[in-house]
Amino acid sequence: MRAAVVRSFDQRPRYEEFDLPAPSSPDEEVVDVLAVGLHPRTKSGADGSHYTSTDALPMIPGIDGVGRTNSGKLVYFILPDTAIGSLAEQTVVDRRRSIELPDDADPVALAAAMNPAMSSWVALHERIDFRPGSRVLVLGATGNAGQMAVQIAKHLGAAEVVGAGRDAERLAALTMHGADTVVSLAGDADEAMRALGSAAADVDVVIDYLWGSVTEDALVALVMARKDAGKRLDWIEIGSMAGQDIRLPSAALRAANLHLIGSGQGSVPTRNILRQLDALAAEIAKGTFTIGTKVVALADVETVWNETAPAGKRFVFVPQI
Ligand SMILES: NC(=O)c1ccc[n+]([C@@H]2O[C@H](COP(=O)([O-])OP(=O)(O)OC[C@H]3O[C@@H](n4cnc5c(N)ncnc54)[C@H](OP(=O)(O)O)[C@@H]3O)[C@@H](O)[C@H]2O)c1
């Protein structure tokens, strides 16, 4: 079969022949791959930088996708940390990590949306006691996962959602996705933090895709601006688009009822991630959430790999075009 193959972590995947290994247990089966999203996690797996990387080469990147089983079922699957990923004409899936989709579900929409949507859906269901009526700040709301987080927080009953990000056009579009207030992180950092402190002082939950210096500043801005310092603030670290580390003043932890946690592979056990998939996929299949997609042929993987997707859209590789 043909697949996107990585032979060195400093090179882009190439479209080439690859022998698919046979399933190694009765729980595994081969599926024809229909659509695979190009998520940040897929790219960090392919360059060996993700914290779960095993350094095994050659590898086929791709952590999830939509496929068709031999018996004709349409499935969404998540792969384990494997060198045989989903960016291929076929892959091996574990039935325990797959869910059946309605036959009329759009494979491209599911492949694009499940990973970015799962980041906040799982965090709000599995990492905190999220209550309808809560107020939420999405830090990094202009990315695919951030746009989803705004919609998901509203869908789950948030009374108020503040979206903060850099891109002006996508920031403006967030109000159509349910954001009550948007805050620009572009331009002068002090000004941005003043605006953030005023718009999000009393939120209950922060969904953080940025980390790095943005989170350093935002954390202090929010803690200092809180009217009720004893009110619980769940700060959920999900992505690190603005940096891997932060410097955290000890006073920030003393001055507010701050609960700093992460959500991702490891902090959420696999079984807890899997138990959320059916409900989330059903909402995406129904069209509850909006996500932009840009379909590309898997054969073009090497060309598209380092391109930036059009604003607000996710690249989705389709093997059969
Ligand atoms: N833990 C989990 O379960 C989980 C699941 C899915 C994703 N994630 C992580 O979540 C993060 C976002 O994923 P995604 O799918 O939304 O990626 P994406 O669609 O590529 O969006 C990333 C956004 O980050 C913003 N950004 C980058 N650098 C920034 C900076 N210095 N300051 C402010 N904004 C910055 C950009 O927004 P602008 O265009 O406005 O600059 C960009 O649109 C990634 O780190 C990903 O690995 C985690």
The ligand as an ORCA input file, in Angstrom:
! r2SCAN-3c Opt
* xyz 0 1
  N      -4.003     17.836     25.355
  C      -4.899     17.535     24.433
  O      -5.778     16.710     24.645
  C      -4.836     18.214     23.107
  C      -5.699     17.859     22.052
  C      -5.663     18.606     20.861
  C      -4.768     19.666     20.733
  N      -3.900     19.942     21.760
  C      -2.919     21.042     21.662
  O      -3.617     22.272     21.600
  C      -2.825     23.229     20.889
  C      -3.674     23.893     19.813
  O      -4.067     22.907     18.862
  P      -4.903     23.333     17.563
  O      -5.376     22.095     16.953
  O      -5.861     24.409     17.900
  O      -3.741     24.004     16.668
  P      -3.930     25.067     15.505
  O      -5.233     24.903     14.836
  O      -2.685     24.976     14.697
  O      -3.989     26.488     16.239
  C      -2.939     26.963     16.959
  C      -3.149     28.464     17.213
  O      -2.215     28.869     18.201
  C      -2.097     30.255     18.101
  N      -0.752     30.656     18.525
  C       0.418     30.134     18.149
  N       1.414     30.751     18.789
  C       0.829     31.689     19.582
  C       1.334     32.685     20.475
  N       2.641     32.826     20.695
  N       0.433     33.474     21.103
  C      -0.877     33.364     20.883
  N      -1.416     32.446     20.036
  C      -0.552     31.642     19.410
  C      -2.352     30.642     16.645
  O      -3.384     31.585     16.672
  P      -3.275     32.980     15.867
  O      -3.484     32.585     14.451
  O      -4.356     33.823     16.427
  O      -1.916     33.549     16.087
  C      -2.859     29.333     16.011
  O      -4.024     29.548     15.263
  C      -1.612     22.452     20.371
  O      -0.533     22.671     21.268
  C      -2.069     21.010     20.415
  O      -0.998     20.107     20.515
  C      -3.929     19.249     22.925
*
